[in-house]
Amino acid sequence: MKLVYYILFFVIFGSRYFFVICQNVPSPRCQQTSTLVSTRLYFFGGNTGIIVSNEVWYLDLSSSFNISTPPWHSDVVMPVGYNFGTSCLSPIDNSTVFLIGGRTWIVNTHNFSYTSSVYKFDSKVSQWTTPTINNFNSSFETRQEMQSVIDNNGKIFVFGRANYNSSTTFCYNDMNILDITIMTWSTPTQSQSVLTYLDYTATLLPNGLIVYIGGRSGSSTSTSPNNMSQIQVFDTKSYTWSIKPASGSTIASRECHSAVLTQDENIIIYGGSLYDSSGSIAYALSDIAVLNTNSWAWSVPSVSGTGAPPLTQHSAVLYKNYMILAFGATSATNLYTNNIYILDILNYTWVTTFNIPTTTSNDNSSTDQAINDSSNLYVGIGIGAGIIILAIVLFIIGFFFLQNSA
């Protein structure tokens, strides 16, 4: 009789666990960075609560899906564990991703790695390299909690950040620029006195202005949440700073939120959090706000549908008319998630289904589609093989049971 219970236990629980493995689903995490490459939405690293991951995952956006079963795929792992960093896509080839700064960890240990502050990922061949950079700013080596932007000329702009290689947090207010066309680093002298900034969002407008929203600012050793009605802006053409007073709705201060830029140059932000005196999350937010960068006015749209939970230390990108949120901490107790949430910005509705547009778009090349089809084939083969193996195991157990019952 005991054997019957063992068989039932295996069928109900073992097979369930087996199918979860076959589905290739990333574990819950936060503090990852993400970049959209054609129809692949990549996620790099993140803190799982147990380790700082060196995993690379991507969502396949080439076909429709329900958010309960997202089309996850894993790619080649990074050379280091990675969190609290930033990434951007090269406009030169639209396939190379640069990871800048962040906390880097020796894989499978709790020790920091200071081997590099820049890693290069070729998404076409799934290959990681460490580029040689001229005139690198050595003080940048241990910085974290920032966002980068890249212009059409291949210049990556990274502002501020905090030093994590110290018992006392030290914050910076310098602008660092990496020109990927000649792999040269520069740290120009500031033309004005600028506050330190970290845990902000950085959004590059078509006119060359970088808009910094939220986060913390202050001195090198003491920071406080930024006023959301005072927007700090950097001009990438003149290398000058300015403050844009923002009118309209009152938006609560926040850190570690997300932001995306729409085609009509509105910046949509979601979530974020505030921290207590010990540096822990006090509470996470679940609101949406829109900054009009033409009038510099905040508004709060009326949103329908079942929304995302409070999220902080998550990531977001805009693909077509969808703002896609992923991962993050959902509360002050750091409950991590591996869910994704989709906001249709055409009518500000939370949706559960990602529907690929029917119109022809340049986002899908035949090469990209071939790669996606190949990936889907391998996943299908893996799941099919898993089902066959499971059936064989169940057959052997059943045969053993019959033999003992005879």
BELTA-V963454 format. One record per residue. N is the residue number from 0. RES is the residue in one small letter. SS is DSSP state (h for helix, s for strand, l for the rest). NEAR is the number of other C-alpha atoms within 8 Angstrom. D_CENTER is the distance of its C-alpha to the mean C-alpha in whole Angstrom. Layout:
N;RES;SS;NEAR;D_CENTER + N;RES;SS;NEAR;D_CENTER
This chain:
0;m;l;4;51 + 1;k;h;5;48 + 2;l;h;7;47 + 3;v;h;8;46 + 4;y;h;8;44 + 5;y;h;8;42 + 6;i;h;10;42 + 7;l;h;8;40 + 8;f;h;9;38 + 9;f;h;9;37 + 10;v;h;10;36 + 11;i;h;8;35 + 12;f;h;8;32 + 13;g;h;9;32 + 14;s;h;10;32 + 15;r;h;9;29 + 16;y;h;8;27 + 17;f;h;9;28 + 18;f;h;10;26 + 19;v;h;9;23 + 20;i;h;8;23 + 21;c;h;10;24 + 22;q;h;9;21 + 23;n;l;9;18 + 24;v;l;8;16 + 25;p;l;7;13 + 26;s;l;7;14 + 27;p;l;11;13 + 28;r;s;15;10 + 29;c;s;15;8 + 30;q;l;13;7 + 31;q;l;17;5 + 32;t;s;14;3 + 33;s;s;13;3 + 34;t;s;12;7 + 35;l;s;10;10 + 36;v;s;10;13 + 37;s;l;10;16 + 38;t;l;11;15 + 39;r;s;11;13 + 40;l;s;13;9 + 41;y;s;12;8 + 42;f;s;11;5 + 43;f;s;13;7 + 44;g;l;16;9 + 45;g;l;16;8 + 46;n;s;14;12 + 47;t;l;12;14 + 48;g;l;7;16 + 49;i;l;5;19 + 50;i;l;9;17 + 51;v;s;13;14 + 52;s;l;12;13 + 53;n;l;14;13 + 54;e;l;12;12 + 55;v;s;13;11 + 56;w;s;12;10 + 57;y;s;12;10 + 58;l;s;11;12 + 59;d;s;12;15 + 60;l;l;10;16 + 61;s;l;10;19 + 62;s;l;7;21 + 63;s;l;9;21 + 64;f;s;10;20 + 65;n;s;9;20 + 66;i;h;12;17 + 67;s;h;6;19 + 68;t;h;6;19 + 69;p;l;9;16 + 70;p;l;8;16 + 71;w;s;12;14 + 72;h;s;11;15 + 73;s;s;9;15 + 74;d;s;9;15 + 75;v;l;8;17 + 76;v;l;7;16 + 77;m;l;11;15 + 78;p;l;7;18 + 79;v;l;10;17 + 80;g;s;17;15 + 81;y;s;17;12 + 82;n;s;15;10 + 83;f;l;13;10 + 84;g;l;17;9 + 85;t;s;13;8 + 86;s;s;13;9 + 87;c;s;11;11 + 88;l;s;13;13 + 89;s;l;12;17 + 90;p;l;10;19 + 91;i;l;7;22 + 92;d;l;6;21 + 93;n;l;9;18 + 94;s;l;11;17 + 95;t;s;11;16 + 96;v;s;13;13 + 97;f;s;12;13 + 98;l;s;13;11 + 99;i;s;11;13 + 100;g;l;13;14 + 101;g;l;15;13 + 102;r;s;14;14 + 103;t;s;11;16 + 104;w;s;13;18 + 105;i;l;11;21 + 106;v;l;9;20 + 107;n;l;6;21 + 108;t;l;7;23 + 109;h;l;7;22 + 110;n;l;6;23 + 111;f;s;8;21 + 112;s;l;9;21 + 113;y;l;8;22 + 114;t;l;4;22 + 115;s;l;8;20 + 116;s;l;12;18 + 117;v;s;10;17 + 118;y;s;12;16 + 119;k;s;12;16 + 120;f;s;12;15 + 121;d;s;11;18 + 122;s;l;9;16 + 123;k;l;5;20 + 124;v;l;5;21 + 125;s;l;9;18 + 126;q;s;8;19 + 127;w;s;10;18 + 128;t;s;7;20 + 129;t;l;8;21 + 130;p;l;8;22 + 131;t;l;5;25 + 132;i;l;8;25 + 133;n;s;7;28 + 134;n;l;7;28 + 135;f;l;8;25 + 136;n;l;9;25 + 137;s;h;5;26 + 138;s;h;6;25 + 139;f;h;8;21 + 140;e;l;10;21 + 141;t;l;13;20 + 142;r;s;13;18 + 143;q;s;13;14 + 144;e;l;12;12 + 145;m;l;16;12 + 146;q;l;13;11 + 147;s;s;13;12 + 148;v;s;12;14 + 149;i;s;14;16 + 150;d;l;10;19 + 151;n;l;7;21 + 152;n;l;7;23 + 153;g;l;12;21 + 154;k;s;12;21 + 155;i;s;12;17 + 156;f;s;11;18 + 157;v;s;11;16 + 158;f;s;12;18 + 159;g;l;13;19 + 160;r;l;15;17 + 161;a;s;12;19 + 162;n;s;11;21 + 163;y;l;11;20 + 164;n;l;5;23 + 165;s;l;7;26 + 166;s;l;5;27 + 167;t;l;5;27 + 168;t;l;9;24 + 169;f;s;10;24 + 170;c;s;14;23 + 171;y;l;10;23 + 172;n;l;11;24 + 173;d;l;11;24 + 174;m;s;11;22 + 175;n;s;11;21 + 176;i;s;11;21 + 177;l;s;11;21 + 178;d;s;11;23 + 179;i;l;9;22 + 180;t;l;6;25 + 181;i;l;5;27 + 182;m;l;11;24 + 183;t;s;11;26 + 184;w;s;13;24 + 185;s;s;10;26 + 186;t;l;9;26 + 187;p;l;7;28 + 188;t;l;5;30 + 189;q;l;9;29 + 190;s;l;7;32 + 191;q;l;6;31 + 192;s;l;5;31 + 193;v;l;7;27 + 194;l;l;8;26 + 195;t;s;16;23 + 196;y;s;15;20 + 197;l;s;13;16 + 198;d;l;13;14 + 199;y;l;16;14 + 200;t;s;15;12 + 201;a;s;12;14 + 202;t;s;12;15 + 203;l;s;11;17 + 204;l;l;10;20 + 205;p;l;5;22 + 206;n;l;4;25 + 207;g;l;10;23 + 208;l;s;11;22 + 209;i;s;13;19 + 210;v;s;13;19 + 211;y;s;11;18 + 212;i;s;10;17 + 213;g;l;14;17 + 214;g;l;15;17 + 215;r;s;14;20 + 216;s;s;12;23 + 217;g;s;11;26 + 218;s;l;9;28 + 219;s;l;9;27 + 220;t;l;9;27 + 221;s;l;6;27 + 222;t;s;10;24 + 223;s;s;7;24 + 224;p;s;12;22 + 225;n;l;11;22 + 226;n;l;9;24 + 227;m;l;12;22 + 228;s;l;9;26 + 229;q;s;10;26 + 230;i;s;13;23 + 231;q;s;11;23 + 232;v;s;12;23 + 233;f;s;11;23 + 234;d;s;11;25 + 235;t;l;9;24 + 236;k;l;5;28 + 237;s;l;5;30 + 238;y;l;8;28 + 239;t;s;10;29 + 240;w;s;11;27 + 241;s;s;7;28 + 242;i;s;8;27 + 243;k;s;9;27 + 244;p;s;8;29 + 245;a;l;11;27 + 246;s;s;8;29 + 247;g;s;7;29 + 248;s;l;8;27 + 249;t;l;7;27 + 250;i;l;8;23 + 251;a;l;6;23 + 252;s;l;11;21 + 253;r;l;13;18 + 254;e;s;14;15 + 255;c;l;13;11 + 256;h;l;17;11 + 257;s;s;12;9 + 258;a;s;13;11 + 259;v;s;12;12 + 260;l;s;11;15 + 261;t;l;9;18 + 262;q;l;5;21 + 263;d;l;4;23 + 264;e;l;10;21 + 265;n;s;11;20 + 266;i;s;13;17 + 267;i;s;12;16 + 268;i;s;11;14 + 269;y;s;13;13 + 270;g;l;15;14 + 271;g;l;16;14 + 272;s;s;15;16 + 273;l;s;12;19 + 274;y;s;10;20 + 275;d;l;8;24 + 276;s;l;5;26 + 277;s;l;5;25 + 278;g;l;6;21 + 279;s;l;8;20 + 280;i;s;13;19 + 281;a;s;9;22 + 282;y;s;9;20 + 283;a;s;16;17 + 284;l;l;11;17 + 285;s;l;11;17 + 286;d;l;7;19 + 287;i;s;10;18 + 288;a;s;12;19 + 289;v;s;12;20 + 290;l;s;11;21 + 291;n;s;11;24 + 292;t;l;9;24 + 293;n;l;5;27 + 294;s;l;5;29 + 295;w;l;11;26 + 296;a;s;11;27 + 297;w;s;14;24 + 298;s;s;9;25 + 299;v;l;8;24 + 300;p;l;8;24 + 301;s;l;5;26 + 302;v;l;8;23 + 303;s;s;8;25 + 304;g;l;7;24 + 305;t;l;6;22 + 306;g;l;7;19 + 307;a;l;8;16 + 308;p;l;6;17 + 309;p;l;13;16 + 310;l;l;18;12 + 311;t;s;16;11 + 312;q;l;12;9 + 313;h;l;16;6 + 314;s;s;13;4 + 315;a;s;12;6 + 316;v;s;12;8 + 317;l;s;11;12 + 318;y;s;7;14 + 319;k;l;4;18 + 320;n;l;8;18 + 321;y;s;10;15 + 322;m;s;13;13 + 323;i;s;12;10 + 324;l;s;11;8 + 325;a;s;11;7 + 326;f;l;14;8 + 327;g;l;16;9 + 328;a;s;17;12 + 329;t;l;13;15 + 330;s;l;11;18 + 331;a;l;11;20 + 332;t;l;5;20 + 333;n;l;8;17 + 334;l;l;8;17 + 335;y;s;13;14 + 336;t;s;12;13 + 337;n;l;11;12 + 338;n;l;9;13 + 339;i;s;10;11 + 340;y;s;13;13 + 341;i;s;13;14 + 342;l;s;11;16 + 343;d;s;12;19 + 344;i;l;9;19 + 345;l;l;6;23 + 346;n;l;6;24 + 347;y;l;11;22 + 348;t;s;11;22 + 349;w;s;14;19 + 350;v;s;11;20 + 351;t;l;9;20 + 352;t;s;8;20 + 353;f;s;10;18 + 354;n;l;7;21 + 355;i;l;8;21 + 356;p;l;5;23 + 357;t;l;4;27 + 358;t;l;4;27 + 359;t;l;5;27 + 360;s;l;5;24 + 361;n;l;5;24 + 362;d;l;6;20 + 363;n;l;10;22 + 364;s;l;7;24 + 365;s;h;6;26 + 366;t;h;6;25 + 367;d;h;10;21 + 368;q;h;10;23 + 369;a;h;8;25 + 370;i;h;8;22 + 371;n;h;10;21 + 372;d;h;8;24 + 373;s;h;8;25 + 374;s;h;9;22 + 375;n;h;8;23 + 376;l;h;8;26 + 377;y;h;8;25 + 378;v;h;10;23 + 379;g;h;8;27 + 380;i;h;8;29 + 381;g;h;9;27 + 382;i;h;11;27 + 383;g;h;8;31 + 384;a;h;8;32 + 385;g;h;11;31 + 386;i;h;8;33 + 387;i;h;8;36 + 388;i;h;8;35 + 389;l;h;9;35 + 390;a;h;8;38 + 391;i;h;8;40 + 392;v;h;8;39 + 393;l;h;9;41 + 394;f;h;8;44 + 395;i;h;8;45 + 396;i;h;9;44 + 397;g;h;9;46 + 398;f;h;8;49 + 399;f;h;8;49 + 400;f;h;10;50 + 401;l;h;8;52 + 402;q;h;7;54 + 403;n;h;6;54 + 404;s;h;5;55 + 405;a;l;4;58
